[in-house]
Each structure stands twice: as C-alpha cells, then as structure tokens.
Amino acid sequence: MPRLWEGWQVIEFGVLSISLLVGTAQGLVLALMLWRAPANRWLALLILAVSALITPYIIGFAGFYDRWPWLSFTPLSYTLTFGPLLWLYATTLCGRSPERAWPHFAPFAVQFAADALVFPFPLATKDWWDTVAHAPIIAPMLRVATFISLAVYGRLAWRCWADYRRWLAENVTNAVDFNPDWIRNFLIALGLVTLVWLSFFIANVRDPSRNYFDQFWLYVIFSGLVIYLGVEGWRHAAMRDPVPTETVEEAAPAGRDWAALGARFESEIEARRLWQDPDLTAASLARALGTNSNYLARAFNEGLGANFNAVINRRRVRQVQLWLQDPADTRAILTMAMDAGFRSKASFNCAFAEFAGMTPTQARASQARLKS
C-alpha cells in the first residue's frame, strides 16, 4: 500500500482511506465537468461540499492527524451549505431561481468561522477548546442545525418540483417529453442519506465512546452519494425543460359564467384550428384568444372540467381517430399524430391511450376489422 515515510511516523493509504478516496475523486472529476454549465453549478458545489466532509476521514485513516496534529480544526465542514445548495439546484432546474442566493449561506459563515478562527491557534489551545466547548456544545449544535436546514430546504425543493410537474401538465401539451423526476430522485437520495446520517448522530450521542473508525460506513455512504450525484447529474446536465413565465394575472370578477367562457374558448380553438399548432402552450393560447392565463385556466378547469393539456390533446386524438376511420387515408399513424399537432411519439401514445382507451395500433387494427 502507498506509504509516505516521515521519520518513524508513517502515512499509509490503506483500505479505509482508499475506499473513500476513490469514490470522492470520481465525484470531484464529475463536479468539474458539471461546473461548465451554469445551471449545474449548484450541484457541482454540493458535490464539492460533500467531498470536503469526507476529506478529514480520508486523510485521518491514512494517519495525517497522527503525523501532523495541527491539522485539527481545518475548516472542511460545509454541511450548512447542503440544504441551500440542493434547493438552489432544484429551483434552477425548475426555472424558479431566487434573485439573491447569498443570504441562504449566512448560517454556513458561522459554521466556517467556528473552525477557521480556531485553526491558527497552538495545538494545546485547540485541544482545550475542543474539550470545553467544541465537542460538547458547538459541534452537536451545528450538526442539529444541519439536519434542520436539510429538512426545511428539502421540503422547499420538493414543493418546487411538485409545482413544476403540475405546471408542465397544465401548460404544455407534451409534458411527457420532459422528465423532471431526476429532481425527485436526487431529493430522495439525499433524504435517505440524511436519515442514515441522523441515525449515526443519535448513536454517537447515546454512546460517546464510539470513535473515528465507527463512522467509516457512514462516509462510505457519503462517498457513494458523491458518485451518484455526479453520474446522474451529468446524465441530466443537458436537460432543458420549459421555463415557467412569471405573469401578473388580472383578478377574475365574481359571478363569471366559466362554463360559457370555456365553451366560447373551445369553439374559437376549433374554428381557428389552434389545437393543430405543435408549439401551443397555455400562455400562447391565452394570447391568441385575447385573454390571460388565469381566465383561460379557470374557463377550462371550472367551465369544461379539464385542464389545458386535456382540452387540446383530447381534440388532437379525436382528429387522429377521424383520420383512421377514413379508408382513403393511408398515412402512417405517426404522420397523422404530427399533423394533428403532437410533438413526439411518446406524447402522442400517452394522450391516445388516455383519451381513446387503447393504443394507436389497436385503433388502426380495429378500424381494419370494421372495413373487412
């Protein structure tokens, strides 16, 4: 195994340190690759922050602290950035980035200072401070603050993802072509790791005799998390989902007949064949109808009992069904779908199954049996 000899003291990268080092190094390479795309920089920073948390254990198992004890209090704990970074990454992918990000890192500034201000002192002073204040009070408080931060920001990120999925379903007709579920999977992975981390923390509180080596498997899990975030983040790095537009909506007057308004909108959509536009969105349809998105959504949801996606795709499916019934129409089913306004085979198949109750192939076979 690799060794660095310094007099009688040995720096040895054994199984424990190398196990953590391999995973962390792979994650760091992927983080550098992610950094090239602005939308993925929050994830890159999160990977770096988790890697920094693992670093003391990599060098600790290799004997660095035995050889150079003055390395204690090296400011490598950035756990209070985990929550803000995961939330900022989720909001960026959902097109809802906050105007100012730096206030969310104010708690981390305190965490960084707790180590950085002590680091320059002599070892005897650092050992005294660790005994009387850091280990019994400061470190547990910062760890509890980390768990609270992860819970709060994780909840906010989850809500952002759920709202974005809902927006996709209600504002674009090919929502199936976009898959924001990487955000959900990313949050679930972090949530599961946090629960394991919390269990280790509780075990340490209940049994203070647990030592450095008892934490090894926790940091193996962190190393796996680094690899997972790096690999999956890179796989989704080119994801370009529609961005919600912020609009100021006019308040709807009380007592409006939404059913009548919905019927009027539907009639105009039919007369102008607006449903055939493959780039149609709720916002562009509202502009074409001379209304706003709020009125359009309520006219569809309350007046017609269906959202924008259902109204438009149901009409497109009905048109494809009519074409399939025409014995003179020999076009391929996918060609019909594109002519009806669908943007992809996936969105067409999903909509056809929902509104026709069968697959397009089954529909064509059924029509062939009727003609024979």
Secondary structure as UniProt FT lines:
FT   STRAND          3..6
FT   TURN            7..8
FT   STRAND          9..12
FT   HELIX           15..34
FT   TURN            35..36
FT   HELIX           38..40
FT   HELIX           41..61
FT   TURN            62..63
FT   HELIX           64..67
FT   HELIX           69..71
FT   TURN            72..73
FT   HELIX           79..81
FT   HELIX           82..93
FT   TURN            94..95
FT   HELIX           102..105
FT   HELIX           106..116
FT   TURN            117..120
FT   HELIX           123..129
FT   HELIX           130..138
FT   HELIX           139..171
FT   TURN            173..174
FT   HELIX           175..177
FT   HELIX           181..206
FT   TURN            208..209
FT   HELIX           212..215
FT   HELIX           216..235
FT   TURN            236..238
FT   TURN            254..255
FT   HELIX           258..271
FT   TURN            272..273
FT   HELIX           274..276
FT   TURN            278..279
FT   HELIX           282..288
FT   TURN            289..290
FT   HELIX           293..298
FT   HELIX           299..304
FT   HELIX           308..325
FT   TURN            327..328
FT   HELIX           333..340
FT   HELIX           345..356
FT   HELIX           360..371
//
